[in-house]
Amino acid sequence: MLSEQSAVTVRATLPAVGAALGTITERFYAGLFAAHPELLNDLFNRGNQAAGTQRQALAGSIAAFATHLLDHPEQRPDAMLHRIAHKHASLGITPEQYDIVHEHLFAAIADVLGDAVTPEVAAAWDEVYWLMANALIAVEKRLREERGGHAWRAWEVVERVAETDDVATFRLRPADGGPVRDFLAGQYVSVRVALPDGARQIRQYSLSGAPAPDLRQISVKRAHGDGTPDGEVSNHLHARVEVGDLVELSEPYGDLVLDAGPDTPLLLASAGIGVTPIAAMPAHLAESGHRAPVTVVHGDRSPATHALRTDHEAYAAKLPDASVHFWYEQDAPAGTRSGLVDLADVPVAPGTRAYLCGPLPFMRAVRAQLIGKSVAPADIHYEVFGPDLWPAAQA
């Protein structure tokens, strides 16, 4: 809980700080990487840095956290914190790195706001920072302990499958022959690869299925830049990683996981490559004996770009009460729908719990439609690939 004195100061300065956060985070990252270039090469996503999306996500999360402290002083924004903590834990973020971030973030705040950063203002925002940082550190510590600590492990590619022109599935087995920890449908692993320039870049990829107890499966879309560089890791995996090659994986993380009893109606909605965490869920539900209705929703440009479509349909067919609804912007075959996902005539059972993954405009639209169908906002869960810009859009 924010102290009363700091709450007054933060409330008074939040408009000015919020308006300057874009500039502050830009200066922050410039200072951080000048002092610690290894963080840019071996920890932060260089593509997101070039595109500016990481700055937007950081600014949005700070503003959203501060706003929540003021508007709901009796509670923490645990959903946002847990989403961030899972990603940090999968990357191997350490408590000491929060001190480094603090140093460069507050240097950037002082640089941008100048004399407006009085000792009182600095102390109040310092309190905001450490409330957020210490909460994350605690959650990340628990997550790492649950998985036996953070360690990169070498995995051998044992099979590679072309799902579409731009999506490939990699099936991997531990190179050390050791046991494989179970995962929850919807979780992801961090994948670390050595690039030609010597950088060791990390990306998160959803576990898109469980082909065997001793295997991991990820499905990777080759990222084409739209005014920004192509995705470094996805293009590396597509161009250079074949059967027999090794990559490094973290243990599974992620909080977009099924949390519902066998009699809870579910809606599983995805678009594009957002299918990867969602496609594994019907298989898990079938194995666990889920009885209630399950509504499977997916939108894509065309059937040719719909990765894992066969799995999507096959897993849903194993459920006793499932309906499948696919939308395609082009070449929609019989039995599917044309255009963007529209739930207007899709029945949604009372008490439905929803899980969403896809581009932000898609998830916002589906969320609004579900709320219009009386689905409780607390029962709508989502996953964002890359920096989470949803808080930034709402701040």
C-alpha positions in Angstrom: 0.0 0.0 0.0 1.3 3.5 -0.9 1.9 5.7 2.1 -0.6 8.6 2.5 2.0 11.3 1.9 3.3 9.6 -1.2 -0.2 9.0 -2.5 -0.9 12.7 -2.4 2.3 13.5 -4.2 1.9 10.8 -6.8 -1.7 11.9 -7.5 -0.6 15.4 -8.0 2.3 14.5 -10.3 0.9 11.6 -12.2 -0.4 13.7 -15.1 3.0 15.3 -15.7 4.9 12.0 -15.2 2.5 10.1 -17.3 2.7 12.6 -20.1 6.5 12.4 -20.1 6.8 8.6 -19.7 7.5 8.0 -23.4 10.5 10.3 -23.3 11.6 9.0 -19.9 11.6 5.4 -21.0 13.4 6.3 -24.2 16.2 8.0 -22.1 16.1 5.1 -19.6 16.8 2.5 -22.2 19.5 4.6 -23.9 21.3 5.0 -20.6 20.8 1.4 -19.5 22.3 0.0 -22.7 25.1 2.5 -22.8 26.2 1.3 -19.3 25.2 -2.4 -19.9 25.4 -3.3 -23.6 25.3 -7.0 -22.6 21.6 -6.5 -21.6 20.6 -5.5 -25.1 22.5 -8.3 -26.7 21.7 -11.1 -24.3 18.5 -10.2 -22.5 16.3 -7.6 -24.1 14.5 -8.2 -27.4 16.4 -6.0 -29.9 13.5 -6.0 -32.3 11.1 -4.6 -29.7 13.7 -2.0 -28.8 14.0 -0.9 -32.4 10.3 -0.7 -32.8 9.8 1.1 -29.6 7.2 -1.3 -28.3 9.1 -2.2 -25.2 9.2 1.5 -24.2 5.5 1.7 -24.6 4.9 -1.4 -22.5 7.1 -0.2 -19.7 5.5 3.3 -19.7 2.1 1.7 -19.7 2.8 -0.7 -16.9 4.3 2.1 -14.6 1.3 4.4 -15.3 -1.2 1.5 -14.8 0.4 0.4 -11.5 0.6 3.9 -10.1 -3.0 4.6 -11.1 -4.1 1.3 -9.5 -2.4 2.2 -6.2 -4.3 5.4 -6.1 -7.7 4.1 -7.1 -7.5 0.8 -5.3 -5.2 1.3 -2.3 -6.4 -1.9 -0.6 -5.3 -4.2 -3.4 -2.5 -4.9 -5.9 -3.0 -5.4 -9.6 -2.0 -9.0 -9.3 -3.1 -10.0 -12.8 -0.7 -7.5 -14.4 2.1 -8.3 -12.0 1.8 -12.1 -12.4 1.9 -11.7 -16.2 5.1 -9.7 -16.0 6.6 -12.0 -13.4 6.1 -15.1 -15.5 8.0 -13.5 -18.4 10.7 -12.2 -16.2 11.2 -15.6 -14.5 11.4 -17.3 -17.9 14.1 -14.9 -19.0 16.1 -15.3 -15.8 15.7 -11.8 -14.5 17.5 -11.5 -11.1 16.7 -9.3 -8.1 20.0 -7.4 -8.6 18.8 -6.2 -12.0 16.0 -4.3 -10.4 18.6 -2.1 -8.7 20.2 -1.4 -12.1 16.8 -0.5 -13.6 16.1 1.7 -10.7 19.4 3.6 -11.1 18.8 4.3 -14.8 15.1 4.9 -14.6 15.4 7.6 -11.9 18.3 9.2 -13.7 16.0 9.5 -16.8 13.2 10.9 -14.7 15.5 13.6 -13.3 16.9 14.3 -16.7 13.5 14.7 -18.4 11.6 16.5 -15.6 14.5 18.5 -14.2 13.7 20.8 -11.2 10.1 19.4 -11.0 11.7 16.3 -9.4 11.9 17.6 -5.8 13.1 15.3 -3.0 9.5 14.8 -2.1 8.5 13.8 -5.7 11.5 11.5 -6.0 10.7 9.8 -2.7 7.1 9.2 -3.7 7.9 7.7 -7.1 10.7 5.7 -5.5 8.0 4.2 -3.3 5.9 3.3 -6.3 8.9 1.7 -8.0 9.8 -0.5 -5.1 6.3 -1.5 -4.4 6.1 -2.8 -7.9 9.6 -4.2 -8.0 9.5 -6.0 -4.7 6.1 -7.6 -5.6 7.6 -8.8 -8.8 10.8 -10.1 -7.1 8.7 -12.1 -4.7 6.5 -13.7 -7.3 9.5 -14.4 -9.6 11.3 -16.1 -6.7 8.3 -18.4 -6.0 8.0 -19.3 -9.7 11.6 -20.2 -10.0 11.5 -22.3 -6.8 8.5 -24.2 -8.1 10.6 -25.1 -11.2 13.8 -26.0 -9.4 15.6 -22.7 -10.1 16.3 -21.0 -13.4 18.7 -22.8 -15.7 19.0 -22.9 -19.5 18.9 -26.5 -20.8 20.0 -27.8 -24.3 17.2 -29.5 -26.3 17.7 -31.3 -29.6 15.3 -30.8 -32.5 14.0 -34.3 -33.3 11.3 -33.2 -35.8 10.4 -30.2 -37.8 7.0 -29.8 -39.5 5.9 -27.0 -41.9 2.5 -25.9 -40.7 2.1 -23.0 -43.2 4.5 -21.0 -45.4 5.5 -19.0 -42.4 4.9 -21.3 -39.4 7.1 -24.3 -38.5 6.6 -26.7 -35.6 9.7 -27.8 -33.8 9.6 -30.9 -31.6 12.5 -31.2 -29.1 14.0 -33.7 -26.6 16.4 -32.9 -23.8 20.0 -33.3 -25.0 20.9 -34.7 -21.6 18.2 -37.4 -21.7 16.8 -36.3 -18.4 13.2 -36.0 -17.3 10.8 -33.4 -18.8 8.7 -31.4 -16.4 4.9 -31.3 -17.1 3.4 -28.1 -18.4 -0.1 -26.5 -18.3 -1.9 -25.9 -21.6 -1.4 -22.3 -22.5 2.1 -21.9 -21.1 5.3 -21.0 -23.0 9.1 -21.5 -22.8 11.8 -19.0 -23.4 14.1 -20.1 -26.3 17.7 -18.7 -26.4 19.7 -18.9 -29.6 23.2 -17.7 -30.6 23.0 -15.3 -33.5 25.8 -14.8 -36.1 26.9 -11.5 -34.5 27.5 -13.2 -31.1 24.3 -12.0 -29.4 22.3 -14.6 -27.5 18.7 -13.4 -28.0 15.7 -14.8 -26.2 12.1 -15.2 -27.2 9.0 -16.8 -25.7 7.1 -19.4 -27.7 4.0 -21.2 -26.6 3.9 -24.9 -26.1 1.5 -25.8 -28.9 1.0 -29.4 -27.9 2.3 -32.4 -26.0 3.3 -35.0 -28.7 5.0 -37.3 -26.1 5.9 -37.2 -22.4 9.6 -36.6 -23.2 9.1 -33.9 -25.8 8.4 -30.2 -26.0 6.6 -28.7 -29.1 6.7 -25.1 -30.2 5.2 -23.6 -33.3 7.1 -20.5 -34.6 5.8 -17.9 -37.0 8.5 -16.2 -39.1 8.2 -12.5 -38.2 8.4 -10.2 -41.2 9.1 -6.6 -40.4 6.6 -3.9 -41.3 8.9 -0.9 -41.4 11.1 -2.6 -38.8 13.7 -5.3 -39.0 12.5 -8.9 -39.5 12.2 -11.0 -36.3 15.8 -12.1 -35.4 15.0 -15.3 -33.6 12.0 -16.5 -35.6 13.9 -16.1 -38.8 17.0 -17.7 -37.4 14.9 -20.8 -36.3 13.3 -21.0 -39.7 16.5 -20.5 -41.8 19.1 -22.3 -39.7 17.6 -24.8 -37.2 17.0 -28.3 -38.5 16.6 -31.8 -37.0 19.7 -32.6 -34.9 20.4 -29.0 -34.0 20.4 -27.8 -30.4 18.6 -24.8 -28.8 18.3 -23.7 -25.2 15.0 -23.7 -23.4 13.7 -22.5 -20.1 11.2 -24.4 -18.0 7.5 -23.6 -18.8 6.0 -20.4 -17.6 2.9 -18.3 -18.2 -0.4 -17.7 -16.5 -2.9 -18.1 -19.4 -3.8 -21.6 -18.1 -7.1 -23.3 -17.7 -8.5 -22.8 -14.3 -12.0 -24.3 -14.5 -13.8 -27.4 -13.2 -15.3 -30.0 -15.6 -18.7 -28.3 -15.5 -17.6 -24.7 -16.3 -18.4 -23.6 -19.9 -15.4 -22.4 -21.8 -14.7 -20.2 -24.8 -11.2 -20.5 -26.4 -10.6 -17.7 -28.9 -7.6 -17.1 -31.0 -6.4 -15.3 -34.1 -3.4 -15.8 -36.3 -0.4 -17.2 -34.5 -2.3 -16.7 -31.2 -3.6 -20.2 -31.9 -0.4 -21.7 -30.4 -1.3 -21.6 -26.7 -5.1 -22.1 -27.4 -4.7 -25.2 -29.6 -3.3 -27.2 -26.7 -6.3 -26.5 -24.5 -8.9 -28.8 -26.1 -6.5 -31.8 -25.9 -6.0 -31.1 -22.2 -9.8 -30.8 -21.6 -10.5 -34.0 -23.4 -7.9 -35.9 -21.3 -9.2 -34.4 -18.0 -12.8 -35.3 -18.8 -14.3 -31.8 -19.3 -18.1 -32.1 -19.6 -19.4 -28.6 -20.1 -19.7 -26.8 -23.4 -16.5 -25.6 -25.1 -16.7 -23.0 -27.8 -13.6 -22.9 -30.0 -13.2 -19.6 -32.0 -10.4 -18.7 -34.4 -9.9 -16.0 -37.0 -7.2 -16.0 -39.7 -6.4 -14.4 -43.1 -7.2 -17.7 -45.0 -7.2 -21.5 -44.4 -3.7 -21.6 -45.8 -2.4 -19.3 -43.0 -4.3 -21.1 -40.2 -1.5 -23.0 -38.4 -2.4 -26.1 -36.4 -5.8 -26.2 -38.0 -5.9 -30.0 -38.1 -5.0 -30.3 -34.4 -7.5 -27.5 -33.6 -10.3 -29.5 -35.1 -9.2 -32.9 -34.0 -8.7 -32.0 -30.3 -12.1 -30.2 -30.2 -13.7 -33.3 -31.7 -12.6 -35.4 -28.7 -14.8 -33.2 -26.4 -18.3 -34.4 -25.6 -19.8 -30.9 -26.1 -17.7 -28.6 -28.3 -18.5 -26.3 -31.2 -16.0 -24.9 -33.6 -16.2 -21.5 -35.4 -13.6 -20.4 -37.9 -13.5 -17.0 -39.7 -11.3 -16.3 -42.7 -10.8 -12.9 -44.4 -10.1 -14.7 -47.7 -11.1 -18.1 -49.3 -13.5 -19.2 -46.5 -14.5 -22.8 -47.3 -18.0 -24.2 -46.7 -18.7 -24.6 -43.0 -16.6 -21.5 -42.0 -17.4 -17.8 -42.0 -16.1 -14.9 -44.0 -14.6 -11.7 -42.5 -13.5 -10.9 -38.9 -14.5 -12.8 -35.8 -18.0 -11.8 -34.8 -19.7 -13.6 -31.9 -23.2 -12.0 -32.5 -24.8 -15.3 -33.4 -22.5 -17.6 -31.4 -24.2 -19.0 -28.3 -22.3 -18.3 -25.1 -23.5 -20.3 -22.1 -24.1 -18.6 -18.8 -21.0 -18.7 -16.5 -18.6 -19.0 -19.4 -14.9 -18.5 -18.7 -13.0 -17.2 -21.8 -9.3 -17.5 -22.8 -8.0 -15.2 -25.6 -4.8 -14.9 -27.6 -4.1 -12.9 -30.7 -3.5 -9.3 -31.9 -4.7 -6.6 -29.4 -7.5 -5.3 -31.7 -8.9 -8.8 -31.9 -8.8 -9.4 -28.2 -10.3 -6.0 -27.4 -13.2 -6.7 -29.9 -13.8 -10.2 -28.5 -13.7 -9.1 -25.0 -16.2 -6.3 -25.7 -18.5 -8.8 -27.4 -18.3 -11.3 -24.5 -19.1 -8.6 -22.0 -22.1 -7.7 -24.1 -23.1 -11.4 -23.8 -22.9 -11.1 -20.0 -19.6 -12.8 -19.5 -18.0 -11.3 -16.4 -14.8 -9.3 -17.1 -13.0 -11.2 -14.4 -13.7 -14.4 -16.4 -11.9 -13.2 -19.5 -8.2 -14.0 -19.6 -5.7 -13.2 -22.3 -2.1 -13.6 -23.4 -0.1 -11.1 -25.4 2.9 -12.1 -27.6 5.7 -9.6 -27.1 5.4 -6.4 -24.9 2.0 -6.1 -23.3 0.6 -2.9 -24.7 -2.9 -3.4 -23.2 -2.1 -1.5 -20.0 -0.5 1.3 -22.1 -3.7 1.6 -24.1 -5.8 1.8 -21.0 -3.6 4.1 -18.9 
